[in-house]
């Protein structure tokens, strides 16, 4: 039998994402993957990057470790580090892209087709080989680079730190095994729960009650309830010019507060989705949106690998959506009360308790609460992307952003972030979730609320 040191348990959030992967594989014939896209100027050192990637993977076996349960699909899921050497490591694919499409500020631009193809693939986490890397080289020497991985391997914060690690190894500034303290063997979790099992159980039950209350009012996503269709995610990337970005950021800070601009962006996202449903003649009783919360303390580098997040859930009545100020006020108050009542910690306790549950049961419980829906849509605001990174493997670092996965239902995920002070957003959607004309309405409403 492998020694305990050769097994690395998934975090509670990892197991939560593994349940999504199981659901997506069964219902939509794809995996629950995530992606980081780097847009680079001329000079990308592909061979240097390949060497750095190989070195990092050899030094960190989790990058190629299968995820398995101990017996007959039961028990806690684990990374089997002892099997990583026999599993496939990350695969690096190079492609020729012809002329690079020009960037138009404030307009949606599609990603290279291979990036969308990659995020819609089916991977088997039980066999290892948890991510792929694709580089598209253009005629002017510039490059678009995409890292696509099983979501439980890296969360949003960790994926940015992974990019930093690769860049430093490529430049010879860091050893491939030079990791933050949180990734070292025996490291405590970033958020310590009470030792008492009774206290942990009470925390988990309070989070479960909170979840149950969300189902008391109807919810509708752009794609509608769970359905067995093939996943076909499309991705739009929009970046605003410097002046427009500065104005939007100032508006967010003024309306929602310098420390909580996320509330402003979430309100705009809710109103954009509501406009699409209203045009269909659909008006659910409420909008329900989960917000991932990074557990690593601010100012601390934190762990790169595995998922270290909790979830805050927001639910607002449809009547508030037409009044931007009332919507902002409701979201602010919900955030305050949830944090004050310990729901971030309770979410961690609940996900830790649920790690041993079969993934299929986990997914069924989530769907049942909202009558087949998971939520109204996925959302995140991640702040400045790799703020101190100006180059990557010999090339100017022009833009970088995350591309989250989203199941065919709810069929829509919106992530906002800054890069070099410019605001941008990534909209990931199931291709048939938005009907003709609705995507234009969604973007128009979102941009109008962001800009004022």
C-alpha positions in Angstrom: 0.0 0.0 0.0 1.2 3.5 -0.7 2.4 5.5 2.3 0.4 8.5 3.6 3.1 10.8 2.2 2.3 9.4 -1.3 -1.4 10.4 -1.0 -2.6 14.0 -0.9 -6.2 14.4 0.1 -8.4 16.8 -1.9 -9.6 19.8 0.0 -13.3 20.2 0.6 -13.5 22.7 -2.3 -11.6 20.2 -4.5 -14.2 17.6 -3.8 -16.9 20.1 -4.5 -15.4 20.7 -8.0 -14.9 17.0 -8.5 -18.6 16.6 -8.1 -19.1 19.2 -10.8 -16.7 17.2 -13.0 -18.7 14.0 -12.4 -21.9 15.8 -13.2 -20.5 17.4 -16.4 -19.0 14.2 -17.6 -22.3 12.3 -17.1 -24.7 14.9 -18.4 -22.6 17.0 -20.9 -19.8 14.6 -22.1 -17.0 17.0 -21.1 -14.9 17.8 -18.0 -15.1 20.7 -15.6 -12.0 22.5 -16.8 -10.5 25.9 -16.3 -8.1 27.9 -18.4 -5.6 30.8 -18.1 -4.9 32.8 -21.3 -1.8 34.9 -21.8 -1.5 37.2 -24.7 2.1 37.8 -25.4 4.1 40.1 -27.8 6.9 38.9 -30.0 9.8 36.9 -28.5 8.1 34.0 -26.7 10.8 31.4 -26.0 8.8 28.2 -26.7 11.7 25.8 -26.0 12.6 27.6 -22.8 8.9 27.5 -21.7 8.8 23.7 -22.5 11.9 23.1 -20.4 10.4 25.2 -17.5 7.1 23.3 -17.7 8.8 19.9 -17.7 11.0 21.0 -14.7 8.0 22.2 -12.7 6.1 19.0 -13.4 8.9 16.8 -12.4 9.5 18.7 -9.2 5.7 18.9 -8.3 4.1 15.5 -8.8 0.6 16.8 -8.2 0.7 18.2 -11.7 0.4 14.7 -13.1 -1.1 12.7 -10.2 -4.3 10.7 -10.8 -7.3 11.5 -8.5 -8.8 8.4 -7.0 -10.8 7.2 -4.0 -9.5 4.5 -1.8 -11.9 1.6 -2.4 -14.6 1.0 -4.9 -15.2 4.6 -5.5 -15.8 5.4 -1.8 -13.8 7.2 0.8 -12.0 10.5 0.6 -10.6 11.4 -2.9 -6.9 11.8 -3.1 -4.1 12.8 -5.4 -2.0 9.6 -5.9 1.5 11.0 -6.0 3.0 7.5 -6.1 1.3 7.0 -9.5 2.2 10.4 -11.0 5.4 9.2 -12.7 3.4 6.7 -14.7 0.7 9.2 -15.7 0.9 11.6 -18.5 2.3 15.0 -17.7 1.1 18.2 -19.2 1.0 18.2 -23.0 2.4 21.2 -24.9 0.9 21.8 -28.3 2.1 24.5 -30.8 -0.1 25.9 -33.5 0.2 28.4 -36.4 -2.3 31.2 -36.2 -1.7 33.4 -39.3 -2.6 37.0 -38.8 -3.4 38.0 -35.3 -6.9 39.6 -35.0 -6.7 43.3 -34.1 -7.7 44.4 -30.6 -10.8 46.6 -30.4 -11.4 48.2 -27.1 -14.8 47.5 -25.6 -15.7 44.9 -28.2 -16.0 41.2 -27.8 -13.2 39.2 -29.3 -13.2 35.4 -29.6 -10.3 33.2 -28.4 -8.4 31.0 -30.8 -10.6 28.0 -31.8 -8.2 25.5 -30.3 -8.7 27.2 -26.9 -12.4 26.8 -27.0 -12.0 23.2 -28.3 -9.7 22.4 -25.4 -12.0 23.7 -22.7 -14.8 21.5 -24.1 -12.8 18.2 -24.0 -13.3 15.2 -21.8 -10.4 14.3 -19.5 -10.2 11.5 -16.9 -8.8 12.8 -13.6 -8.4 9.2 -12.4 -5.7 8.7 -15.0 -3.6 11.8 -14.3 -2.6 14.2 -17.1 -4.5 17.0 -15.5 -3.8 19.8 -18.0 -2.8 20.8 -21.5 -0.9 23.8 -22.8 -1.5 25.3 -26.3 0.5 28.1 -28.0 -0.8 29.8 -31.1 2.0 31.7 -32.9 1.0 34.5 -35.3 2.7 36.0 -38.3 4.0 39.1 -36.4 5.8 36.9 -33.9 3.2 37.4 -31.1 1.7 34.4 -29.2 -1.5 33.5 -27.5 -0.9 30.8 -24.8 -3.6 28.8 -22.9 -3.1 26.5 -19.9 -6.2 24.3 -19.5 -6.5 22.1 -16.4 -8.8 20.1 -14.2 -10.3 22.9 -12.0 -9.5 21.2 -8.7 -5.8 21.3 -9.4 -5.6 25.2 -9.3 -8.1 27.8 -8.2 -8.1 31.4 -9.6 -5.4 32.6 -7.1 -3.3 29.5 -7.5 -3.4 29.6 -11.3 -1.9 33.1 -11.3 0.8 32.0 -8.9 1.5 29.0 -11.2 2.0 31.4 -14.1 4.5 33.4 -11.9 6.3 30.1 -11.1 6.6 29.1 -14.7 7.9 32.6 -15.6 10.5 32.7 -12.9 11.7 29.2 -13.7 11.9 30.1 -17.4 14.0 33.2 -16.5 16.2 31.2 -14.1 15.0 33.3 -11.1 13.5 30.4 -9.1 14.0 26.7 -8.6 11.0 24.6 -9.9 10.4 23.2 -6.4 10.6 26.6 -4.7 7.0 26.7 -3.5 5.2 28.8 -0.9 4.9 27.4 2.6 1.3 26.4 2.0 2.3 23.8 -0.6 4.9 22.1 1.6 4.2 18.7 3.2 2.3 18.9 6.4 1.3 22.6 5.9 -1.8 23.6 7.8 -4.8 24.7 5.8 -5.1 28.5 5.2 -8.2 28.6 7.4 -8.2 26.6 10.6 -11.5 25.1 11.8 -12.3 24.3 15.4 -10.9 21.0 16.7 -14.3 19.9 18.1 -16.2 17.7 15.7 -19.4 19.0 17.2 -18.5 22.6 16.5 -17.5 21.7 12.9 -20.8 19.8 12.5 -22.8 22.7 13.7 -21.0 25.0 11.3 -21.7 22.7 8.4 -25.4 22.4 9.3 -25.7 26.2 9.5 -24.3 26.4 5.9 -26.7 23.6 4.8 -29.7 25.5 6.3 -28.5 28.6 4.5 -28.4 26.7 1.2 -31.9 25.3 1.8 -33.3 28.7 2.3 -32.2 29.7 -1.2 -34.7 27.2 -2.7 -37.7 29.0 -1.2 -37.9 31.3 -4.2 -37.8 30.4 -7.9 -34.5 30.9 -9.9 -33.9 30.8 -13.6 -30.6 30.6 -15.4 -30.1 31.6 -19.1 -29.8 27.9 -20.1 -32.7 26.7 -17.8 -32.6 23.6 -15.5 -30.2 20.7 -15.9 -30.3 19.0 -19.2 -28.4 16.2 -20.9 -26.8 18.1 -23.8 -23.2 18.1 -25.1 -21.2 20.9 -23.5 -20.3 23.6 -26.1 -18.8 26.5 -24.3 -17.9 29.7 -26.2 -15.8 32.5 -24.8 -15.9 36.2 -25.4 -13.1 38.5 -24.1 -13.7 42.2 -23.7 -11.1 44.7 -22.6 -11.7 48.4 -22.0 -9.3 51.2 -23.0 -7.3 53.0 -20.3 -9.6 56.0 -20.0 -12.8 53.9 -20.0 -11.3 51.5 -17.5 -10.3 54.3 -15.1 -13.8 55.7 -15.2 -15.5 52.3 -14.5 -13.1 51.5 -11.7 -13.7 55.0 -10.1 -17.5 54.4 -10.5 -17.3 51.0 -8.8 -15.2 52.4 -5.9 -17.7 55.3 -5.5 -20.9 53.3 -5.6 -19.8 50.1 -3.8 -16.8 51.2 -1.7 -13.0 51.0 -2.4 -12.7 47.7 -0.6 -15.7 46.0 -2.1 -15.9 47.0 -5.9 -17.0 43.4 -6.5 -20.5 44.3 -5.3 -20.8 46.9 -8.1 -19.7 44.4 -10.7 -22.0 41.7 -9.4 -25.0 44.1 -9.5 -24.2 45.0 -13.1 -23.9 41.3 -13.9 -27.3 40.5 -12.3 -29.0 43.3 -14.3 -27.5 42.1 -17.6 -28.7 38.6 -17.0 -32.1 39.9 -15.9 -32.5 41.9 -19.1 -32.0 38.7 -21.2 -34.7 36.8 -19.2 -37.1 39.8 -19.3 -36.9 39.9 -23.1 -38.0 36.3 -23.0 -40.9 37.2 -20.8 -39.4 35.3 -17.9 -39.2 36.9 -14.4 -38.0 34.5 -11.7 -38.7 35.4 -8.1 -35.0 35.8 -7.3 -31.4 35.7 -8.6 -29.0 33.4 -6.8 -25.2 33.8 -7.4 -22.3 32.0 -5.7 -19.1 34.0 -5.1 -15.8 32.2 -4.5 -13.8 33.6 -1.6 -10.1 33.1 -1.4 -9.0 31.7 2.0 -5.4 32.8 1.8 -4.7 35.9 3.9 -4.1 39.1 1.9 -0.4 40.0 1.5 0.6 36.3 1.8 1.8 34.4 -1.2 -0.2 31.3 -0.2 -0.4 27.8 -1.7 -0.4 27.3 -5.5 -1.9 23.9 -5.8 -5.3 22.6 -4.9 -8.4 24.7 -4.3 -8.5 26.9 -1.2 -11.8 28.8 -1.4 -15.2 29.0 0.3 -18.4 30.3 -1.2 -20.7 33.2 -0.3 -24.1 32.9 -1.8 -26.2 36.0 -2.7 -29.9 36.0 -3.3 -31.8 39.1 -4.3 -35.5 39.5 -5.1 -36.4 40.3 -8.7 -38.1 43.5 -7.6 -34.8 45.0 -6.6 -33.1 44.5 -10.0 -34.7 47.5 -11.6 -33.3 49.8 -8.9 -29.5 49.8 -9.1 -29.0 51.6 -5.7 -31.4 49.2 -4.0 -29.7 46.2 -5.5 -26.3 47.5 -4.4 -27.6 48.1 -0.9 -29.1 44.6 -0.6 -25.9 42.9 -1.9 -23.8 44.9 0.6 -26.0 44.0 3.5 -26.0 40.3 2.5 -22.2 40.3 2.3 -21.9 41.9 5.7 -24.4 39.5 7.4 -22.9 36.4 5.8 -19.3 37.3 6.9 -20.5 38.4 10.4 -22.4 35.1 10.9 -19.3 33.0 9.9 -20.6 31.7 6.6 -17.2 31.7 5.0 -15.9 29.4 7.7 -19.1 27.4 7.7 -18.8 26.8 4.0 -15.3 25.3 4.5 -16.7 23.0 7.2 -19.6 21.9 5.0 -17.4 21.1 2.1 -14.9 19.2 4.3 -17.7 17.1 5.7 -19.0 16.3 2.2 -15.7 15.1 0.8 -16.5 11.5 1.4 -19.9 11.6 -0.3 -20.2 10.0 -3.7 -19.8 12.8 -6.3 -23.1 11.9 -8.0 -25.0 12.3 -4.8 -23.3 15.7 -4.2 -24.4 17.0 -7.6 -28.0 15.7 -7.1 -28.3 17.5 -3.8 -27.2 20.8 -5.3 -29.6 20.5 -8.2 -32.6 19.4 -6.1 -32.5 22.5 -3.9 -33.3 24.8 -6.8 -35.5 22.5 -8.8 -32.9 21.5 -11.3 -31.0 24.8 -11.4 -27.5 25.3 -9.8 -27.8 29.1 -9.7 -28.6 32.0 -11.9 -25.0 32.3 -13.3 -21.4 32.0 -12.1 -19.5 35.2 -11.2 -16.1 36.3 -10.0 -14.1 39.5 -9.6 -10.4 38.7 -9.2 -8.7 42.1 -9.0 -5.4 42.7 -10.8 -4.0 39.8 -12.8 -0.3 39.1 -12.1 0.2 42.8 -11.2 4.0 42.8 -11.3 4.6 40.7 -14.3 5.7 42.6 -17.4 7.2 39.7 -19.5 6.8 36.0 -19.8 9.5 33.7 -21.2 11.1 36.4 -23.3 7.9 38.1 -24.6 6.0 41.2 -23.4 3.0 40.3 -21.3 0.2 42.2 -23.0 -2.9 40.6 -21.3 -3.8 37.7 -19.1 -7.1 36.4 -17.8 -9.0 33.4 -16.5 -11.5 31.4 -18.4 -13.7 29.5 -15.9 -15.7 26.4 -16.8 -19.5 26.5 -16.4 -21.9 23.5 -16.7 -24.4 23.6 -19.6 -26.9 24.8 -16.9 -26.7 27.6 -15.8 -24.8 28.1 -19.1 -23.2 31.5 -18.2 -20.2 32.6 -16.2 -18.8 36.2 -16.0 -15.4 37.0 -14.6 -14.0 40.5 -14.3 -10.4 41.5 -13.6 -7.8 44.1 -14.2 -4.6 43.8 -16.2 -2.1 46.7 -16.2 -5.0 48.9 -14.8 -7.3 48.0 -17.7 -10.6 46.4 -16.8 -11.7 43.4 -18.8 -14.2 40.6 -18.6 -14.5 37.1 -19.8 -17.9 35.7 -20.6 -18.1 31.9 -20.9 -21.4 30.6 -22.1 -23.1 27.4 -23.4 -23.6 28.2 -27.1 -27.4 27.7 -27.1 -27.9 29.4 -23.7 -28.4 32.8 -25.4 -30.9 33.1 -28.2 -30.3 35.4 -31.3 -30.0 39.0 -30.3 -29.7 38.2 -26.5 -25.9 38.3 -26.4 -25.9 41.8 -27.9 -28.5 42.8 -25.3 -26.5 41.3 -22.5 -23.3 43.2 -23.5 -25.2 46.5 -24.1 -26.8 46.4 -20.6 -23.6 45.3 -18.9 -21.6 48.1 -20.5 -24.2 50.7 -19.8 -24.3 49.8 -16.1 -20.5 49.7 -15.8 -20.0 53.0 -17.5 -23.0 54.9 -16.2 
